[in-house]
Amino acid sequence: GFGTLRSVIEAGSDREAIARMKQRYKNITDVSINRVMVWQDITRQTHTQEGKKD
């Protein structure tokens, strides 16, 4: 009856919330990885420029 329907709806909303949390976490992780990669590119460029001076 209604109890089953309610639990199905609650489970569905939980699943959506979990999916949203996973997506948000993935976005944060992607941004962090991108920042690290950009930072590595910047430091690598600085090192190569210093090497060219010599």
Biopython code that builds the backbone (N, CA, C, O; Angstrom):
import numpy as np
from Bio.PDB.StructureBuilder import StructureBuilder

atoms = [
    (1, "GLY", "N", (0.806, -1.203, 0.000)),
    (1, "GLY", "CA", (0.000, 0.000, 0.000)),
    (1, "GLY", "C", (0.848, 1.266, 0.000)),
    (1, "GLY", "O", (1.886, 1.352, -0.655)),
    (2, "PHE", "N", (0.363, 2.244, 0.762)),
    (2, "PHE", "CA", (1.040, 3.545, 0.774)),
    (2, "PHE", "C", (2.438, 3.455, 1.386)),
    (2, "PHE", "O", (3.353, 4.163, 0.964)),
    (3, "GLY", "N", (2.597, 2.586, 2.377)),
    (3, "GLY", "CA", (3.906, 2.459, 3.027)),
    (3, "GLY", "C", (4.982, 2.077, 2.026)),
    (3, "GLY", "O", (6.075, 2.643, 2.026)),
    (4, "THR", "N", (4.659, 1.104, 1.163)),
    (4, "THR", "CA", (5.628, 0.671, 0.161)),
    (4, "THR", "C", (5.942, 1.801, -0.803)),
    (4, "THR", "O", (7.100, 2.048, -1.138)),
    (5, "LEU", "N", (4.885, 2.488, -1.247)),
    (5, "LEU", "CA", (5.064, 3.584, -2.195)),
    (5, "LEU", "C", (5.946, 4.669, -1.585)),
    (5, "LEU", "O", (6.836, 5.204, -2.247)),
    (6, "ARG", "N", (5.689, 4.987, -0.310)),
    (6, "ARG", "CA", (6.470, 6.033, 0.351)),
    (6, "ARG", "C", (7.941, 5.619, 0.440)),
    (6, "ARG", "O", (8.830, 6.432, 0.187)),
    (7, "SER", "N", (8.196, 4.362, 0.796)),
    (7, "SER", "CA", (9.587, 3.920, 0.921)),
    (7, "SER", "C", (10.280, 3.937, -0.434)),
    (7, "SER", "O", (11.469, 4.242, -0.523)),
    (8, "VAL", "N", (9.535, 3.608, -1.492)),
    (8, "VAL", "CA", (10.110, 3.659, -2.840)),
    (8, "VAL", "C", (10.469, 5.099, -3.193)),
    (8, "VAL", "O", (11.545, 5.361, -3.730)),
    (9, "ILE", "N", (9.562, 6.033, -2.890)),
    (9, "ILE", "CA", (9.821, 7.447, -3.199)),
    (9, "ILE", "C", (11.021, 7.940, -2.389)),
    (9, "ILE", "O", (11.885, 8.638, -2.920)),
    (10, "GLU", "N", (11.074, 7.575, -1.102)),
    (10, "GLU", "CA", (12.186, 8.014, -0.260)),
    (10, "GLU", "C", (13.497, 7.426, -0.759)),
    (10, "GLU", "O", (14.520, 8.110, -0.792)),
    (11, "ALA", "N", (13.464, 6.148, -1.150)),
    (11, "ALA", "CA", (14.672, 5.524, -1.674)),
    (11, "ALA", "C", (15.114, 6.221, -2.955)),
    (11, "ALA", "O", (16.306, 6.428, -3.181)),
    (12, "GLY", "N", (14.138, 6.583, -3.795)),
    (12, "GLY", "CA", (14.455, 7.274, -5.040)),
    (12, "GLY", "C", (15.083, 8.629, -4.780)),
    (12, "GLY", "O", (16.059, 9.001, -5.432)),
    (13, "SER", "N", (14.522, 9.380, -3.819)),
    (13, "SER", "CA", (15.071, 10.701, -3.525)),
    (13, "SER", "C", (16.454, 10.561, -2.898)),
    (13, "SER", "O", (17.336, 11.381, -3.153)),
    (14, "ASP", "N", (16.650, 9.520, -2.075)),
    (14, "ASP", "CA", (17.976, 9.275, -1.506)),
    (14, "ASP", "C", (18.970, 9.003, -2.617)),
    (14, "ASP", "O", (20.088, 9.517, -2.602)),
    (15, "ARG", "N", (18.558, 8.190, -3.587)),
    (15, "ARG", "CA", (19.449, 7.842, -4.690)),
    (15, "ARG", "C", (19.822, 9.102, -5.473)),
    (15, "ARG", "O", (20.972, 9.281, -5.875)),
    (16, "GLU", "N", (18.819, 9.979, -5.683)),
    (16, "GLU", "CA", (19.099, 11.229, -6.400)),
    (16, "GLU", "C", (20.055, 12.103, -5.599)),
    (16, "GLU", "O", (20.969, 12.708, -6.158)),
    (17, "ALA", "N", (19.843, 12.166, -4.287)),
    (17, "ALA", "CA", (20.713, 12.979, -3.437)),
    (17, "ALA", "C", (22.135, 12.433, -3.461)),
    (17, "ALA", "O", (23.099, 13.194, -3.544)),
    (18, "ILE", "N", (22.262, 11.098, -3.388)),
    (18, "ILE", "CA", (23.587, 10.475, -3.436)),
    (18, "ILE", "C", (24.242, 10.757, -4.780)),
    (18, "ILE", "O", (25.433, 11.064, -4.843)),
    (19, "ALA", "N", (23.466, 10.652, -5.856)),
    (19, "ALA", "CA", (24.011, 10.920, -7.190)),
    (19, "ALA", "C", (24.473, 12.367, -7.291)),
    (19, "ALA", "O", (25.529, 12.648, -7.857)),
    (20, "ARG", "N", (23.677, 13.290, -6.738)),
    (20, "ARG", "CA", (24.075, 14.704, -6.756)),
    (20, "ARG", "C", (25.356, 14.907, -5.961)),
    (20, "ARG", "O", (26.256, 15.621, -6.404)),
    (21, "MET", "N", (25.445, 14.277, -4.779)),
    (21, "MET", "CA", (26.640, 14.411, -3.955)),
    (21, "MET", "C", (27.857, 13.867, -4.695)),
    (21, "MET", "O", (28.922, 14.484, -4.689)),
    (22, "LYS", "N", (27.691, 12.702, -5.335)),
    (22, "LYS", "CA", (28.800, 12.124, -6.098)),
    (22, "LYS", "C", (29.225, 13.060, -7.217)),
    (22, "LYS", "O", (30.418, 13.254, -7.446)),
    (23, "GLN", "N", (28.255, 13.641, -7.915)),
    (23, "GLN", "CA", (28.567, 14.548, -9.022)),
    (23, "GLN", "C", (29.309, 15.768, -8.497)),
    (23, "GLN", "O", (30.303, 16.198, -9.083)),
    (24, "ARG", "N", (28.822, 16.329, -7.384)),
    (24, "ARG", "CA", (29.467, 17.511, -6.809)),
    (24, "ARG", "C", (30.892, 17.169, -6.385)),
    (24, "ARG", "O", (31.827, 17.932, -6.628)),
    (25, "TYR", "N", (31.042, 15.995, -5.739)),
    (25, "TYR", "CA", (32.369, 15.581, -5.287)),
    (25, "TYR", "C", (33.299, 15.388, -6.475)),
    (25, "TYR", "O", (34.474, 15.752, -6.419)),
    (26, "LYS", "N", (32.764, 14.807, -7.562)),
    (26, "LYS", "CA", (33.561, 14.594, -8.773)),
    (26, "LYS", "C", (33.999, 15.935, -9.349)),
    (26, "LYS", "O", (35.143, 16.084, -9.778)),
    (27, "ASN", "N", (33.088, 16.917, -9.361)),
    (27, "ASN", "CA", (33.434, 18.240, -9.879)),
    (27, "ASN", "C", (34.543, 18.866, -9.051)),
    (27, "ASN", "O", (35.486, 19.434, -9.602)),
    (28, "ILE", "N", (34.436, 18.765, -7.712)),
    (28, "ILE", "CA", (35.465, 19.324, -6.829)),
    (28, "ILE", "C", (36.794, 18.633, -7.096)),
    (28, "ILE", "O", (37.836, 19.284, -7.160)),
    (29, "THR", "N", (36.755, 17.294, -7.252)),
    (29, "THR", "CA", (37.985, 16.549, -7.508)),
    (29, "THR", "C", (38.591, 16.969, -8.835)),
    (29, "THR", "O", (39.803, 17.166, -8.928)),
    (30, "ASP", "N", (37.754, 17.110, -9.874)),
    (30, "ASP", "CA", (38.255, 17.526, -11.188)),
    (30, "ASP", "C", (38.914, 18.894, -11.098)),
    (30, "ASP", "O", (39.981, 19.106, -11.674)),
    (31, "VAL", "N", (38.286, 19.828, -10.379)),
    (31, "VAL", "CA", (38.845, 21.179, -10.246)),
    (31, "VAL", "C", (40.190, 21.111, -9.540)),
    (31, "VAL", "O", (41.142, 21.774, -9.953)),
    (32, "SER", "N", (40.277, 20.310, -8.470)),
    (32, "SER", "CA", (41.533, 20.191, -7.737)),
    (32, "SER", "C", (42.621, 19.628, -8.636)),
    (32, "SER", "O", (43.744, 20.132, -8.638)),
    (33, "ILE", "N", (42.300, 18.579, -9.407)),
    (33, "ILE", "CA", (43.275, 17.968, -10.312)),
    (33, "ILE", "C", (43.711, 18.986, -11.355)),
    (33, "ILE", "O", (44.898, 19.080, -11.667)),
    (34, "ASN", "N", (42.765, 19.751, -11.899)),
    (34, "ASN", "CA", (43.105, 20.761, -12.906)),
    (34, "ASN", "C", (44.046, 21.799, -12.321)),
    (34, "ASN", "O", (45.002, 22.203, -12.983)),
    (35, "ARG", "N", (43.794, 22.244, -11.086)),
    (35, "ARG", "CA", (44.659, 23.242, -10.450)),
    (35, "ARG", "C", (46.061, 22.688, -10.281)),
    (35, "ARG", "O", (47.042, 23.384, -10.543)),
    (36, "VAL", "N", (46.161, 21.438, -9.844)),
    (36, "VAL", "CA", (47.483, 20.826, -9.660)),
    (36, "VAL", "C", (48.209, 20.756, -10.994)),
    (36, "VAL", "O", (49.397, 21.073, -11.068)),
    (37, "MET", "N", (47.510, 20.344, -12.051)),
    (37, "MET", "CA", (48.141, 20.222, -13.368)),
    (37, "MET", "C", (48.589, 21.588, -13.872)),
    (37, "MET", "O", (49.678, 21.712, -14.431)),
    (38, "VAL", "N", (47.758, 22.618, -13.681)),
    (38, "VAL", "CA", (48.130, 23.971, -14.102)),
    (38, "VAL", "C", (49.351, 24.428, -13.322)),
    (38, "VAL", "O", (50.275, 25.009, -13.891)),
    (39, "TRP", "N", (49.358, 24.164, -12.010)),
    (39, "TRP", "CA", (50.479, 24.569, -11.162)),
    (39, "TRP", "C", (51.753, 23.871, -11.621)),
    (39, "TRP", "O", (52.817, 24.488, -11.663)),
    (40, "GLN", "N", (51.652, 22.589, -11.967)),
    (40, "GLN", "CA", (52.816, 21.847, -12.464)),
    (40, "GLN", "C", (53.297, 22.442, -13.780)),
    (40, "GLN", "O", (54.503, 22.566, -13.993)),
    (41, "ASP", "N", (52.374, 22.812, -14.667)),
    (41, "ASP", "CA", (52.754, 23.438, -15.940)),
    (41, "ASP", "C", (53.499, 24.738, -15.685)),
    (41, "ASP", "O", (54.512, 25.007, -16.331)),
    (42, "ILE", "N", (53.009, 25.553, -14.749)),
    (42, "ILE", "CA", (53.634, 26.850, -14.456)),
    (42, "ILE", "C", (55.046, 26.626, -13.920)),
    (42, "ILE", "O", (55.987, 27.282, -14.366)),
    (43, "THR", "N", (55.201, 25.710, -12.971)),
    (43, "THR", "CA", (56.526, 25.479, -12.391)),
    (43, "THR", "C", (57.468, 24.917, -13.450)),
    (43, "THR", "O", (58.650, 25.259, -13.470)),
    (44, "ARG", "N", (56.955, 24.057, -14.331)),
    (44, "ARG", "CA", (57.792, 23.478, -15.381)),
    (44, "ARG", "C", (58.258, 24.587, -16.334)),
    (44, "ARG", "O", (59.422, 24.608, -16.733)),
    (45, "GLN", "N", (57.359, 25.505, -16.698)),
    (45, "GLN", "CA", (57.722, 26.613, -17.587)),
    (45, "GLN", "C", (58.771, 27.500, -16.922)),
    (45, "GLN", "O", (59.703, 27.959, -17.583)),
    (46, "THR", "N", (58.626, 27.742, -15.626)),
    (46, "THR", "CA", (59.588, 28.576, -14.905)),
    (46, "THR", "C", (60.959, 27.922, -14.938)),
    (46, "THR", "O", (61.965, 28.597, -15.157)),
    (47, "HIS", "N", (61.008, 26.615, -14.722)),
    (47, "HIS", "CA", (62.288, 25.903, -14.718)),
    (47, "HIS", "C", (62.939, 25.960, -16.097)),
    (47, "HIS", "O", (64.148, 26.173, -16.200)),
    (48, "THR", "N", (62.152, 25.773, -17.158)),
    (48, "THR", "CA", (62.740, 25.776, -18.500)),
    (48, "THR", "C", (63.238, 27.170, -18.844)),
    (48, "THR", "O", (64.274, 27.308, -19.495)),
    (49, "GLN", "N", (62.522, 28.211, -18.418)),
    (49, "GLN", "CA", (62.966, 29.587, -18.683)),
    (49, "GLN", "C", (64.273, 29.873, -17.944)),
    (49, "GLN", "O", (65.164, 30.520, -18.493)),
    (50, "GLU", "N", (64.391, 29.398, -16.711)),
    (50, "GLU", "CA", (65.623, 29.596, -15.955)),
    (50, "GLU", "C", (66.769, 28.852, -16.620)),
    (50, "GLU", "O", (67.905, 29.325, -16.639)),
    (51, "GLY", "N", (66.456, 27.673, -17.171)),
    (51, "GLY", "CA", (67.492, 26.895, -17.842)),
    (51, "GLY", "C", (68.006, 27.600, -19.084)),
    (51, "GLY", "O", (69.191, 27.512, -19.403)),
    (52, "LYS", "N", (67.121, 28.303, -19.789)),
    (52, "LYS", "CA", (67.526, 28.984, -21.026)),
    (52, "LYS", "C", (68.453, 30.165, -20.729)),
    (52, "LYS", "O", (69.304, 30.505, -21.551)),
    (53, "LYS", "N", (68.292, 30.792, -19.559)),
    (53, "LYS", "CA", (69.112, 31.962, -19.217)),
    (53, "LYS", "C", (70.591, 31.588, -19.174)),
    (53, "LYS", "O", (71.440, 32.364, -19.612)),
    (54, "ASP", "N", (70.900, 30.409, -18.650)),
    (54, "ASP", "CA", (72.311, 30.037, -18.443)),
    (54, "ASP", "C", (73.054, 29.945, -19.757)),
    (54, "ASP", "O", (74.247, 29.644, -19.771)),
]
sb = StructureBuilder()
sb.init_structure("model")
sb.init_model(0)
sb.init_chain("A")
sb.init_seg("    ")
for serial, (resi, resn, name, xyz) in enumerate(atoms, 1):
    if name == "N":
        sb.init_residue(resn, " ", resi, " ")
    sb.init_atom(name, np.array(xyz, "f"), 0.0, 1.0, " ", f" {name:<3s}", serial, name[0])
structure = sb.get_structure()
